[in-house]
Amino acid sequence: NSWPTMNGAWIPPDLLAVSPWYENLTLIQFIHRKLAILLVISFSLWWFLCRAYVKNSHAAKAVVVLALCLLAQFALGVITLLHQAALPLALAHQMTALALFASAVVVLYYLHIPAEWRGPVRK
């Protein structure tokens, strides 16, 4: 249990050692880590590029909550990993995932495209 490497390797040697792929815990952990990093980076980039629109809409507070949930989820994931998946940390990581999902739904609700901007409805 190490971070940011996996047991000292950026790409573990046994990454594709187990078949089928969905039973390969190393591969699943590798994908989970990389998707978490990609999500944090892509959300940060989106927030930077859309900050003016978000600031001037009702979504501003919801996006801040989403960002805080995302950072908490990422931090809890790393801390849980470093503490060898201690149950309280693992449960906190799972509960934060629910909060992250809920806050993402709220942001999507606030950022919907109004009907008048979509153009005529096709039948």
C-alpha positions as CSV (number, residue, x, y, z in Angstrom):
1,N,0.0,0.0,0.0
2,S,1.9,2.9,-1.3
3,W,1.2,6.2,-3.0
4,P,1.7,7.5,-5.7
5,T,3.4,4.3,-6.9
6,M,2.0,0.8,-6.5
7,N,4.6,-1.0,-4.4
8,G,7.4,1.2,-5.7
9,A,6.4,0.8,-9.4
10,W,4.5,3.4,-11.5
11,I,3.2,0.5,-13.6
12,P,3.1,-2.7,-11.6
13,P,4.8,-5.7,-13.3
14,D,1.8,-8.0,-12.6
15,L,-0.7,-5.6,-14.0
16,L,-2.0,-8.0,-16.6
17,A,-1.0,-11.2,-14.8
18,V,-4.5,-12.4,-13.9
19,S,-7.2,-13.4,-16.4
20,P,-10.1,-12.6,-16.6
21,W,-9.3,-8.9,-16.2
22,Y,-12.2,-8.2,-13.8
23,E,-10.7,-10.6,-11.2
24,N,-7.3,-8.9,-11.4
25,L,-7.2,-6.8,-8.3
26,T,-3.9,-5.1,-9.3
27,L,-5.5,-3.9,-12.6
28,I,-8.7,-2.8,-10.8
29,Q,-6.7,-0.8,-8.2
30,F,-4.5,0.7,-11.0
31,I,-7.6,1.8,-13.0
32,H,-9.2,3.2,-9.8
33,R,-6.2,5.3,-9.0
34,K,-5.7,6.6,-12.5
35,L,-9.4,7.5,-12.9
36,A,-9.3,9.4,-9.6
37,I,-6.4,11.4,-10.8
38,L,-8.0,12.0,-14.2
39,L,-11.2,13.1,-12.5
40,V,-9.5,15.6,-10.2
41,I,-7.5,17.1,-13.1
42,S,-10.4,17.2,-15.5
43,F,-12.8,18.8,-13.0
44,S,-10.2,21.4,-12.1
45,L,-9.6,22.2,-15.8
46,W,-13.4,22.4,-16.3
47,W,-13.8,24.7,-13.3
48,F,-11.0,26.9,-14.6
49,L,-12.4,27.2,-18.1
50,C,-16.0,27.7,-17.0
51,R,-15.5,29.8,-13.9
52,A,-17.1,32.9,-15.3
53,Y,-20.3,31.0,-16.2
54,V,-20.4,29.1,-13.0
55,K,-19.8,32.2,-10.9
56,N,-22.7,34.0,-12.5
57,S,-25.2,31.2,-12.2
58,H,-27.0,29.5,-9.3
59,A,-24.5,26.7,-9.6
60,A,-21.7,28.5,-7.9
61,K,-22.3,27.1,-4.4
62,A,-23.1,23.7,-5.7
63,V,-19.8,23.6,-7.7
64,V,-17.9,24.5,-4.5
65,V,-19.6,21.7,-2.6
66,L,-18.8,19.4,-5.5
67,A,-15.1,20.5,-5.5
68,L,-14.9,19.9,-1.7
69,C,-16.5,16.5,-2.0
70,L,-14.1,15.6,-4.8
71,L,-11.0,16.7,-2.8
72,A,-12.3,14.9,0.3
73,Q,-12.9,11.7,-1.7
74,F,-9.4,11.8,-3.3
75,A,-7.7,12.5,0.1
76,L,-9.7,9.8,1.8
77,G,-8.9,7.3,-0.9
78,V,-5.1,7.9,-0.5
79,I,-5.4,7.9,3.3
80,T,-7.4,4.7,3.2
81,L,-4.8,3.1,1.0
82,L,-1.9,4.1,3.2
83,H,-3.7,2.8,6.3
84,Q,-4.3,-0.6,4.6
85,A,-8.0,0.0,4.2
86,A,-8.9,0.5,7.9
87,L,-12.6,0.0,8.2
88,P,-13.5,3.5,9.4
89,L,-11.5,5.2,6.6
90,A,-12.9,2.8,4.0
91,L,-16.5,3.6,5.2
92,A,-15.8,7.3,5.1
93,H,-14.4,6.9,1.6
94,Q,-17.7,5.1,0.6
95,M,-19.9,7.7,2.3
96,T,-18.0,10.5,0.6
97,A,-18.6,8.8,-2.7
98,L,-22.3,9.1,-2.1
99,A,-22.0,12.8,-1.2
100,L,-19.9,13.3,-4.3
101,F,-22.5,11.6,-6.5
102,A,-25.3,13.7,-5.0
103,S,-23.4,16.9,-5.4
104,A,-22.7,16.1,-9.0
105,V,-26.4,15.6,-9.6
106,V,-27.2,18.9,-8.0
107,V,-24.5,20.7,-10.2
108,L,-26.0,19.0,-13.3
109,Y,-29.4,20.2,-12.3
110,Y,-28.2,23.8,-12.0
111,L,-26.2,23.7,-15.2
112,H,-29.0,22.3,-17.4
113,I,-29.7,24.1,-20.7
114,P,-32.9,26.0,-20.5
115,A,-35.6,24.9,-23.0
116,E,-35.6,28.3,-24.8
117,W,-31.9,27.9,-25.7
118,R,-32.4,24.4,-27.2
119,G,-34.3,25.6,-30.3
120,P,-37.5,24.2,-31.6
121,V,-38.7,20.8,-30.5
122,R,-38.7,18.2,-33.2
123,K,-41.5,15.8,-33.5
